[in-house]
């Protein structure tokens, strides 16, 4: 018997496509999803930009959730490397899925705010009869989801009316003015601005199985058709992106890295990526056979282990000119003196880049008014100055990825 697992994701809102992960023990399909089993709260239309995502795994053997989560972490790390602007992880702050009580005559809907009758007349010998009180009800009582079937009959009519609304036009006569052009003719009363699918297409996404995609790149389609819909203007297919990953990284480093990916607070995101580098402070000294008296010297050794001057020059050349200028310019914290920028005119950048990253770290961690009698640099949480750290996060994230790859390389036999 096939076993299925659905893993809740964080930061997958607005994905708008399917992502097929392959290369490790289990292939995993990430796809848009409707959370919470909506019934009374169901919408006629779902904008893809507003839909969350879910990870779907299917295998013939029983699945281990801790193993699945670790595999998904490694897939999402590869995804993060290829899509640096995304923040998708499986570390959700609040759980949305739940387990139903098998003996109950009801199942949950609408994020567990609604109970809906569920009785299996065909397969449960204890269910002797289910009969509508209203003889005009046209509901199939052989289908166990009784409450859901009643609701879908209502939703079908609602979706049909939404479809009609999307096509409704009115005659308009508007004279021109200084603010806008005039118009004589027909105009739609509602005009969606983003891609959408209807309720039934959205619910059917759960049934898209990972296994038909196959296990090799050549078999994965570039798009998949959605359930047929008569609703006006709905999408008919979703594109499929394929991500191949073959490496398994250290769990503790993945945890620190995704803490940075998930964080919306720049201060916490910076420290999460910096923690990946910090993990290698003593290891780098041993591998390079170098001493270090201070944390800054340790950081310089980590950068020496991970990068060359050529690597850093190439990285700085690849980023936007505005970001490159920001690295060279003084970085203003919330209080205290500005952090001196990196001198991009010199041929040796690595040590100065380490100094810059370390001084940002100190301004993030410390809140001292003075240090050795002089004003100290510090970032105030949620202040406008925090936005000045954006380029620093880009660089420390890049180095964190290099550190994880180096750790994986050193771990190989």
N, C-alpha and C positions, 0 to 999 in steps of 0.2 A: 504494500500500500504506500502511495506517495505521501510524504510528509511536507507540510508547508510551514513557513515562518514569515511573519511580517514584522519588521523592525521599524519603530517610529524614528523619524529623523528630525533634526533641528536645523534651521537655516536652509531648508529645501524649498521654501515658498517661491512660487513663480518660476520653477524649473522649466515648465512648458514643453518638455520632451522626455523621452525615455533614455536611460543610460544603462547599457549592458556591460557589466564588469565580468571579466574572464581572466584566467591565468592561474588562479589559486585553487584550493580544494573544491570550492563551490562557486559556480557562476551566480551572480546576484543581479537582479533587475531592479533599478530605481525608477519609479514612475510617479506621476501626479496621483493624488488620492484625496478622497473625501473622508475626513476624520469624523468620528463620533456617531456613525450610523444615523444620519439625519432622517427624520420622518415628519414630525410636525414643523421642524425648523428647516426642512428641505427647500432649496431654491429651484426655480425653474431653469436658470442658467448659472453656470460656473465659469468665471473668467480664469483662464489658465494662469494669469499673473497673480491670482489670489489663492491658488490651490497649493496645499502642502504636498509633500512627497513621502513615499514609503519605500522601504527596501524589501523585496520579495525573494525568498529562497525556496527552492523545491528540490527534494532529493528522495530517493527510494529508501534510504536508511534514516533512522531516527536522528533528529538534529539536536546538537548541543548549542544552547544559546550563548554561553561564554565563548565558545569557539567561533560561532557565527559573528559575534560582535568584534572579535579580534580580526577576523578575515575582512569584515566590512571596514574596520579602521584602516587596514592596509590598502584596500581599494580606494577609500576616500582620501587617503594621503596622496595617492597617485593622481586622483582627480584634482586635489588642491594644487598640486604642482603644475598641472596643465591649465587650471582655471584659477589664477591667483585672486580674482575678485570675488570668488564665492565664499560662503561661510557654512557649508553643509557638513554636519557631523551627526552621529547617532546619539549624542549626549543631550537628551531633552531634559529641561528643568522639571517639567510636569508631565507625568504619563497620561496618555489619551486612550490607550487600549485597556481592555478589561477582560476578565474571564466570566463567562455566564455560569449561573448555578444550574447544573443539569436537571435537577428535580423540580425546578420552578416551572409553572405554566406560563410564565412571561419571560421575555428577553428585553434587554435594555436598548434604548434608542436616544437620540438627541443628547449625546454625552451623559447618558444615564439620568436624564431629567424626565424621561418618558418610559413607561413599561408597555410593551405590546404583546398581545396574546400569541403564544406559539405552542401549538399542539399538533403532533404528528399522527393523524388518524390512520394512515396507511401502515406505519411501522411500530406504533406503540399500542400493544393489545389492551392497555388500560383505558385508552380513549375509545369509548363506546359510540359517541355521537357528537357531531357538531352541526348545528342547524341555525340558520339565520332567523331572527324574529321577524324581519321584514321580508316577505316573499319576493319582493322585487330586487333584492340584492343578488348580483351576479358575481359571486366570489367563489373561487375554487377552494373548498375546504379540505381537499386532499393535499394541498400545498401547506406545509406546516406553519408558515409565517402568516397567520391569520390577520393580525393587526397590520402587518406590512402590506398585505394584499388589498385591504380596504384603503389604506393610505395611497397606494399607487394608483388606484382607480381615480382618486381625487387629483393626484399629481398629473396624471395623463391629461385630464381636462385642462388643468392649469397650464401645462407646458404648451398645449395646443393654442390657448389664448395668448400666451406670451409670443408664440410664433406669429400669430395674426397681428399683434401689437407691433412687432418689429417691421412689418410690411405696411403699416398704416401711414397714409399721407394726408395732408390737408392742403387746400388752396390758400396761397399767401400773396398778399399785395402789400409791399412795404416801400415807401418812398425813400430815396437816398437822403442822407444827412451828413454832417461833418464827421460823425463817428463811424458810419458804416455805409456800404453800398446798398442801393435799393434792390428789391427782388420781386418779380411777378412770376408765379409758378407754383409747383407742388414741392412740399418739403416733408420729410419723414418726421414723425413726432418724437421718436427716440432713435439715437444713432450710437451704437456701441463703439468704443474707441480701442478696445483690445480684443484679442481672440477669445472665443468662448465655446463651450460645449453645453448640451442640455443635461438635465438631472440624470437621465437614463444612461447617457454616454459616460457620465462621470462615475456612476456606480459600477458600470461594466468594466472600468479600468482595473478593478480588483481582480477580474477574471483573466487578465492577460498573464499567461504563464511564462516563467523564465525559460523552461526547457526547450520549446520549439525554436529558440534562437540558435541552438547548437552550441558547440564548444570551441569553435575556431572562427577567426576573423572573417574568413571567406563566406561563412554561412549566415552571418548577421545581416539582416536587412537594414537599409538606410532609413526606412520609414515603416510604420505599421498602421493599418486601417482601423479606424474607430468603429464602434457599433453604428449601424445605419440610423439616421435620424431624419424626421420630416420637419424638424425645427429650422426655421429660416436662418441662414447665415452661419450655422455651426461648422466647426472644423470637421474635416473628414479623415484626417490622419495626423499622426505625430511623428516627428523625426526621431531617429535612434542614433545616439552617440555611443561608440564602443571605446571602452577603456581597458587596456591590458596591463595587469600588474603581475609580477613574478616574485617580488621580494616581500619578506615579512620582517618588520622593523621591531625594535625593542618596545614593549608595551608602555614602559614609563615615559619614553620619549614621545610616543604617539599621544599619550595623555597630556603632556605639557604642550605639545604642538597644537592639538585640537582645542585646548583651553584658550590658546591665542586666536585660533580660527573663529571660535564661537563668540569671543568677547566683543562687545560693542564699545566698551570703555577702553580707549587707546592706552591708558596707563597700565591696565591689567593685561592687555594684549601684548604690549611690549615686554613686560616681565615674564609672561608665559614663554615667549620665543627665546628670551634671554636665558631662562632656566634650562633650555635645551643645550645652550652653549656652556652654561655653568656646570652641567653634568659632566663635562669633559675637562674641567679645569686641571685636575690632578693627572688624569689619564694622558693629556697632551704633554705634560711635563715629562712623564715617563717615556712616552714614545719618541720625544725629541731629545731626551737626555739633557734637559735644561733645568736650571733652578729658577725659582720665582719667589720674590719676597712679598709681592702685593697682588691683589686681585687683578689690577690692570695688567701686570706682567703675565699673569695666568691667561687672561683674555687674549693678549698678544700671541701667546703660544698656541692657543686654540685656533686663531685665525691663520697662523703659520702652518698648522697641521691641515687646515681645510682648504686654503687658497694660496694662490701665487699673486705676485704683483700684476701679472698679465690677466689673471682671472678678475681681479678687482677693477682694473682699467676697463676690461671688456664689459663688466656689469654696469659700471658708471656710464659707459658710452651707450648702453642699451636703454637706459631709462629716459623719461621725458626731460627735455631741457630745463623745464621749470623745477623738476625734482632735483636735477643735478645742481642747479643754482642754489636750491635750498640747502643742500649738503655743504656747499662752500660758504654760505652766508651764516652769520651769527644766529643761533637758535634761541629765541626769547622764551624763558620759562615764565611762570606766573609771578614769582618774586625772585629777587637776587640778580646777579650778573648774567649776561647772555653766555651761552655755551659757544665757544669758538668753533667756527666751521672747519671743515677739512680743506687743507690747502691742495687743491687739485692741480696746481702747477708743478708740484714736485713729482719726481719719478718714482719715489718710494711712498706709496699711499697706505700700506697695510697697517703700520703702527699708528699712524695718525687717525685712521678709521677706527681702530680699536679704542684709542683715547676718546674719540667722539662718542662712540657707543657706550663706553663706560661712564662718561660724564652725564649722558642722558639717563642712564640707569640710576646713578646716584641722585639725580634731581627727581626721579620718579619715586624712589624708595624713601628718601630722607625728607624730613619736614623741619630740620633745624633752622632756626632763625639766623644763627651765625655758625661758622665753622672756623675754629682757631682765631676767633675774634673778628672775622670778616663776614660780610653778608653771604649767605649760602643760596645757591640756586635750588629752586623747588617748584614742582608743578602742583597747583591746586586742583583737586578732582573736579571735573565738570566745568572747568573754566575755559574761556576761549583759547587760552594759550596751549591747552592740550592738543588742539588741532595742529599745532606746529610740529608735532611729533610724527606726522604721517610718513614722511620720508624715512625717518629712523626705523619705523615699523617695517617698511618695505625691505630695508637692508638687513635688519636683524632676522626677519622671517626667511630671507634668502640664505643667510648663514645657518639658520636652524635646520633647513632642509639639507644643506651640505653636511652638517654635523650628523644628521641621522643616516645619510647615505654612507658617510665614512664609518660610522659605527657598524652598519650592516656589512660593509666591506671587510672590516677587521674581524668580525664574528665568523666569517666564512672559514671553513677548514682549509 
